Amino acid sequence: MPQEPQPVFIAHGLTKTYRTGEVEVHALRGVDLEIYESEFVVLLGPSGSGKSTLLNILGGLDTPTSGEAFWRDHDLSRADEGELTRYRREHVGFVFQFYNLISSLTVRENVALVTEISPQPMAPEEALQLVGLAQRLDHFPSQLSGGEQQRVAIARAIAKRPDVLLCDEPTGALDYETGKVVLEVIARINQELGTTAVVITHNAAIAGMADRVLHLADGRITTIETNTRKLTPAELSW
Ligand SMILES: Nc1ncnc2c1ncn2[C@@H]1O[C@H](COP(=O)(O)OP(=O)(O)OP(=O)(O)O)[C@@H](O)[C@H]1O
């Protein structure tokens, strides 16, 4: 009998309020969700709807004002800074819009920085092979295109064999074709390694790649869509 999919993340009543002086911003106003093992989930919503705030809480970069966020049986909302650091280091791969590579280090060295502090890393060469950059190990970031630099950032994120890959606008700085190549890489990691992927985008076309699409508006999940047939990045157009 096939096993029931296990939730990786469960959130109940998550709120986040930022206070700056007299001003309060309600970034999340009560989010409930479940995200399952090996799922590919897209967070879609307008600017300011709370996507990054939600991803940052799931990734242990921020904590909610109220509510609960569990990664497996660990309550991230009550974890202290040390526990969150360990959680991020051992279990979370992050990919951001900007690649944050170290310009004085080669591609291989940029990835090795992460594998040196992880308990069960893959070799940097293996991670770079998975993103199609095995030929560029000794190049410096300035010798690569934007899309190639983003693929190095993905290799760095997956080299520690994270449980979850959290991507905040990973194609935001890339042109159409290069963006598709980067999406292909994220889809391949999700399928081949079974890494749960959560990807933020403004681009509704990208939602076609997901198992499920969580639509956010004004700090809430408004709709959850399930794709009966997932599209490959090559089939997407925008
Ligand atoms: N550190 C902060 N201090 C004050 N307000 C913040 C802070 N971070 C986020 N916000 C506010 O919280 C709301 C949600 O922001 P968030 O970045 O989560 O939205 P988003 O959907 O990811 O937007 P975008 O697509 O533009 O990145 C916005 O109104 C934003 O201005």
The ligand as an SDF file (V2000), in Angstrom:
LIG
                    3D

 31 33  0  0  0  0  0  0  0  0999 V2000
   11.3280   44.1740    8.3680 N   0  0  0  0  0  0  0  0  0  0  0  0
   10.1620   44.7390    8.0590 C   0  0  0  0  0  0  0  0  0  0  0  0
    9.7320   45.8420    8.7120 N   0  0  0  0  0  0  0  0  0  0  0  0
    8.5390   46.4220    8.4150 C   0  0  0  0  0  0  0  0  0  0  0  0
    7.6870   45.9350    7.4650 N   0  0  0  0  0  0  0  0  0  0  0  0
    8.0570   44.8350    6.8040 C   0  0  0  0  0  0  0  0  0  0  0  0
    9.3060   44.1820    7.0530 C   0  0  0  0  0  0  0  0  0  0  0  0
    9.3990   43.1170    6.2210 N   0  0  0  0  0  0  0  0  0  0  0  0
    8.2580   43.0990    5.4800 C   0  0  0  0  0  0  0  0  0  0  0  0
    7.4620   44.1300    5.8280 N   0  0  0  0  0  0  0  0  0  0  0  0
    6.1360   44.4410    5.2810 C   0  0  0  0  0  0  0  0  0  0  0  0
    5.3280   43.2790    5.3700 O   0  0  0  0  0  0  0  0  0  0  0  0
    4.4830   43.1530    4.2370 C   0  0  0  0  0  0  0  0  0  0  0  0
    4.7220   41.8030    3.5800 C   0  0  0  0  0  0  0  0  0  0  0  0
    6.0500   41.7940    3.0590 O   0  0  0  0  0  0  0  0  0  0  0  0
    6.6550   40.5500    2.2610 P   0  0  0  0  0  0  0  0  0  0  0  0
    8.0530   40.9090    1.9020 O   0  0  0  0  0  0  0  0  0  0  0  0
    6.4350   39.3150    3.0450 O   0  0  0  0  0  0  0  0  0  0  0  0
    5.7180   40.5100    0.9650 O   0  0  0  0  0  0  0  0  0  0  0  0
    5.9490   39.7780   -0.4280 P   0  0  0  0  0  0  0  0  0  0  0  0
    4.6280   39.2040   -0.8150 O   0  0  0  0  0  0  0  0  0  0  0  0
    7.1010   38.8430   -0.3360 O   0  0  0  0  0  0  0  0  0  0  0  0
    6.3070   41.0080   -1.3550 O   0  0  0  0  0  0  0  0  0  0  0  0
    7.3000   41.1040   -2.6340 P   0  0  0  0  0  0  0  0  0  0  0  0
    6.6730   40.2330   -3.6880 O   0  0  0  0  0  0  0  0  0  0  0  0
    7.2510   42.5630   -2.9870 O   0  0  0  0  0  0  0  0  0  0  0  0
    8.6440   40.6370   -2.1950 O   0  0  0  0  0  0  0  0  0  0  0  0
    4.8080   44.3420    3.3320 C   0  0  0  0  0  0  0  0  0  0  0  0
    3.8580   45.3390    3.5550 O   0  0  0  0  0  0  0  0  0  0  0  0
    6.1820   44.7690    3.8110 C   0  0  0  0  0  0  0  0  0  0  0  0
    6.3660   46.1570    3.6110 O   0  0  0  0  0  0  0  0  0  0  0  0
  1  2  1  0
  2  3  1  0
  2  7  2  0
  3  4  2  0
  4  5  1  0
  5  6  2  0
  6  7  1  0
  6 10  1  0
  7  8  1  0
  8  9  2  0
  9 10  1  0
 10 11  1  0
 11 12  1  0
 11 30  1  0
 12 13  1  0
 13 14  1  0
 13 28  1  0
 14 15  1  0
 15 16  1  0
 16 17  2  0
 16 18  1  0
 16 19  1  0
 19 20  1  0
 20 21  2  0
 20 22  1  0
 20 23  1  0
 23 24  1  0
 24 25  2  0
 24 26  1  0
 24 27  1  0
 28 29  1  0
 28 30  1  0
 30 31  1  0
M  END
$$$$
